[in-house]
Amino acid sequence: MQNIAQINKKECTGCGLCSVVCPKSCIKMASDAEGFLVPSVDEALCVDCGICLKKCPVTEASDGMFLPERQEYFCGAVSDKEKLKKSSSGGVFLELAEHFLNNKGAVCGCVYDENTVATHRIYTKGDSIEDMCGSKYVQSHSSQCFEEIKRLASEERPVLFTGTACQIAALKGFLGKEYPSLYTVEILCHGVPSPGFFKKYVEYLEKKLHGKVLSVQFRNKEKKGWGSEHRTCVVYRDKHGDLKKYRPLLPAYFSAFFYGLNLRESCYNCKFAKLQRVADLTIGDFWGYWSKFGKTFDEGISVIGVNSDKGKELVLKTEQKFSYLTELEQNEAIRSNDNFEHPVKRPKERDKVYENINKGYRGFWKKAYLTKTYRKKTVASFYGALVPQKIRMLRHKLLK
Ligand SMILES: Cc1cc2nc3c(=O)[nH]c(=O)nc-3n(C[C@H](O)[C@H](O)[C@H](O)COP(=O)(O)OP(=O)(O)OC[C@H]3O[C@@H](n4cnc5c(N)ncnc54)[C@H](O)[C@@H]3O)c2cc1C
């Protein structure tokens, strides 16, 4: 047996590349017991060609993909306040996306589909680009877009692919060569919860709200500005067809993601969480704003890692759109965000989290998630988030 079934579950990122490159179409992506997509091989059809293994980004196949060209870092926020509000961090994605669309290009990124499933789509027009804004804290599927990206890049159309590092490694593995008009931007990801888990969360919300959930905005800035916890805003259509918003007080789904309790096993061993990166640009939150500027950024600020000449080109082409764009030392960038250097640590409670998921979201909430430690942490951070950012920073300064 020379196929993808050999890859250890703790390593497989579920990128779907094996299912796309199989010449016999005998690999399908199917949900495992935790609700993550994993390859399932029809052994009767497999001819042991080994292509899936050779291409798999978690084998040595990805070793040549890391970009040795540059390691430069910036922090920045875009000037357009409306764009900032729609984005999770400093709005870098939206400015880049508009740049591509204004230049007859295409943008591939993550949206919620009509069933609130996170998936990658390709847009060539600006009408719905805002659907891609904002972090969807659940694993998205992207390999269905690879063929079209290849076609566009072969025609030398500018293409921007955005996603997690493992998705970018998969795309590069699929293409097998450098395309000058393709640019890649990775979100600085600390891991992804399963689509199955997210589905249970959406089902729970729909039952509670007696409506149809359209999107779960985890980093909504409307009420409390930029930050991470307790900013979940659920947009839904109620039973009368009216558009409504619901803001859960203690969203356990988000807290579980934040504390790394419900991530894919491979995320705790992520081989892409290191200083050398696979994408032209890396974008995340710049949590080091206080020590750098001594002021708060209520609408968000991003950290930007430039990993290649193409990445630098993107920064130079959009720099006039930023109100702040400041170069950082490598250690300032790393201190602001752990994921530049290493994967998130696997908490021991991870073992229990998925055990109860089949009982639905409430089963998870009551039995698995609310261990004493995490209950205390969640409640403390809830009250912490009520204190305005400026006061928190002042306290931080006085205690130093
Ligand atoms: C699962 C996940 C984990 C993350 N973990 C961290 C972290 O630990 N530290 C940190 O600093 N930043 C993390 N981020 C990134 C951060 O939340 C912002 O997305 C990023 O800073 C970009 O912000 P922005 O303001 O430029 O654009 P935004 O508009 O906020 O970002 C939108 C971009 O995110 C992409 N995207 C959204 N959801 C997904 C998804 N599920 N899979 C793949 N791509 C997606 C879209 O394609 C688009 O490119 C994470 C994001 C995700 C989705």
The ligand as an SDF file (V2000), in Angstrom:
LIG
                    3D

 53 58  0  0  0  0  0  0  0  0999 V2000
   -8.4290   29.8670   11.8570 C   0  0  0  0  0  0  0  0  0  0  0  0
   -7.6810   31.1650   12.0640 C   0  0  0  0  0  0  0  0  0  0  0  0
   -6.7450   31.2590   13.0940 C   0  0  0  0  0  0  0  0  0  0  0  0
   -6.0510   32.4550   13.2930 C   0  0  0  0  0  0  0  0  0  0  0  0
   -5.1480   32.5400   14.3290 N   0  0  0  0  0  0  0  0  0  0  0  0
   -4.4740   33.7080   14.5220 C   0  0  0  0  0  0  0  0  0  0  0  0
   -3.5350   33.8400   15.5890 C   0  0  0  0  0  0  0  0  0  0  0  0
   -3.3480   32.9280   16.3880 O   0  0  0  0  0  0  0  0  0  0  0  0
   -2.8510   35.0060   15.7110 N   0  0  0  0  0  0  0  0  0  0  0  0
   -3.0550   36.0440   14.8470 C   0  0  0  0  0  0  0  0  0  0  0  0
   -2.4120   37.0870   14.9870 O   0  0  0  0  0  0  0  0  0  0  0  0
   -3.9240   35.9450   13.8290 N   0  0  0  0  0  0  0  0  0  0  0  0
   -4.6320   34.8050   13.6560 C   0  0  0  0  0  0  0  0  0  0  0  0
   -5.5230   34.7140   12.6050 N   0  0  0  0  0  0  0  0  0  0  0  0
   -5.5680   35.7980   11.5990 C   0  0  0  0  0  0  0  0  0  0  0  0
   -6.3260   37.0380   12.0170 C   0  0  0  0  0  0  0  0  0  0  0  0
   -7.4940   36.6900   12.7390 O   0  0  0  0  0  0  0  0  0  0  0  0
   -6.7330   37.8480   10.7630 C   0  0  0  0  0  0  0  0  0  0  0  0
   -7.4600   37.0260    9.8740 O   0  0  0  0  0  0  0  0  0  0  0  0
   -5.5560   38.3590    9.9870 C   0  0  0  0  0  0  0  0  0  0  0  0
   -4.7850   39.1870   10.8420 O   0  0  0  0  0  0  0  0  0  0  0  0
   -5.9820   39.1490    8.7560 C   0  0  0  0  0  0  0  0  0  0  0  0
   -6.6380   40.2820    9.1580 O   0  0  0  0  0  0  0  0  0  0  0  0
   -7.0810   41.4320    8.1660 P   0  0  0  0  0  0  0  0  0  0  0  0
   -7.6330   42.5280    9.0120 O   0  0  0  0  0  0  0  0  0  0  0  0
   -5.9910   41.7720    7.2110 O   0  0  0  0  0  0  0  0  0  0  0  0
   -8.1680   40.7680    7.2350 O   0  0  0  0  0  0  0  0  0  0  0  0
   -9.4940   39.9730    7.5560 P   0  0  0  0  0  0  0  0  0  0  0  0
  -10.5480   40.5530    6.7090 O   0  0  0  0  0  0  0  0  0  0  0  0
   -9.7820   39.8920    8.9650 O   0  0  0  0  0  0  0  0  0  0  0  0
   -9.0870   38.5360    7.0730 O   0  0  0  0  0  0  0  0  0  0  0  0
   -9.6960   37.8520    6.0760 C   0  0  0  0  0  0  0  0  0  0  0  0
   -8.7360   36.8400    5.5260 C   0  0  0  0  0  0  0  0  0  0  0  0
   -8.7450   35.6750    6.2990 O   0  0  0  0  0  0  0  0  0  0  0  0
   -8.9750   34.5540    5.4480 C   0  0  0  0  0  0  0  0  0  0  0  0
   -9.7010   33.5650    6.2270 N   0  0  0  0  0  0  0  0  0  0  0  0
  -10.7610   33.7760    7.0380 C   0  0  0  0  0  0  0  0  0  0  0  0
  -11.1430   32.6410    7.6070 N   0  0  0  0  0  0  0  0  0  0  0  0
  -10.3260   31.6720    7.1300 C   0  0  0  0  0  0  0  0  0  0  0  0
  -10.2580   30.2700    7.3150 C   0  0  0  0  0  0  0  0  0  0  0  0
  -11.0920   29.6210    8.1340 N   0  0  0  0  0  0  0  0  0  0  0  0
   -9.2970   29.5830    6.6470 N   0  0  0  0  0  0  0  0  0  0  0  0
   -8.4500   30.2190    5.8190 C   0  0  0  0  0  0  0  0  0  0  0  0
   -8.4760   31.5450    5.5900 N   0  0  0  0  0  0  0  0  0  0  0  0
   -9.4070   32.2590    6.2510 C   0  0  0  0  0  0  0  0  0  0  0  0
   -9.7580   35.1040    4.2840 C   0  0  0  0  0  0  0  0  0  0  0  0
   -9.5700   34.3250    3.1370 O   0  0  0  0  0  0  0  0  0  0  0  0
   -9.1230   36.4810    4.1220 C   0  0  0  0  0  0  0  0  0  0  0  0
   -7.9280   36.3570    3.4170 O   0  0  0  0  0  0  0  0  0  0  0  0
   -6.2670   33.5480   12.4310 C   0  0  0  0  0  0  0  0  0  0  0  0
   -7.2280   33.4510   11.4070 C   0  0  0  0  0  0  0  0  0  0  0  0
   -7.9360   32.2660   11.2220 C   0  0  0  0  0  0  0  0  0  0  0  0
   -8.9660   32.1850   10.1290 C   0  0  0  0  0  0  0  0  0  0  0  0
  1  2  1  0
  2  3  1  0
  2 52  2  0
  3  4  2  0
  4  5  1  0
  4 50  1  0
  5  6  2  0
  6  7  1  0
  6 13  1  0
  7  8  2  0
  7  9  1  0
  9 10  1  0
 10 11  2  0
 10 12  1  0
 12 13  2  0
 13 14  1  0
 14 15  1  0
 14 50  1  0
 15 16  1  0
 16 17  1  0
 16 18  1  0
 18 19  1  0
 18 20  1  0
 20 21  1  0
 20 22  1  0
 22 23  1  0
 23 24  1  0
 24 25  2  0
 24 26  1  0
 24 27  1  0
 27 28  1  0
 28 29  2  0
 28 30  1  0
 28 31  1  0
 31 32  1  0
 32 33  1  0
 33 34  1  0
 33 48  1  0
 34 35  1  0
 35 36  1  0
 35 46  1  0
 36 37  1  0
 36 45  1  0
 37 38  2  0
 38 39  1  0
 39 40  1  0
 39 45  2  0
 40 41  1  0
 40 42  2  0
 42 43  1  0
 43 44  2  0
 44 45  1  0
 46 47  1  0
 46 48  1  0
 48 49  1  0
 50 51  2  0
 51 52  1  0
 52 53  1  0
M  END
$$$$
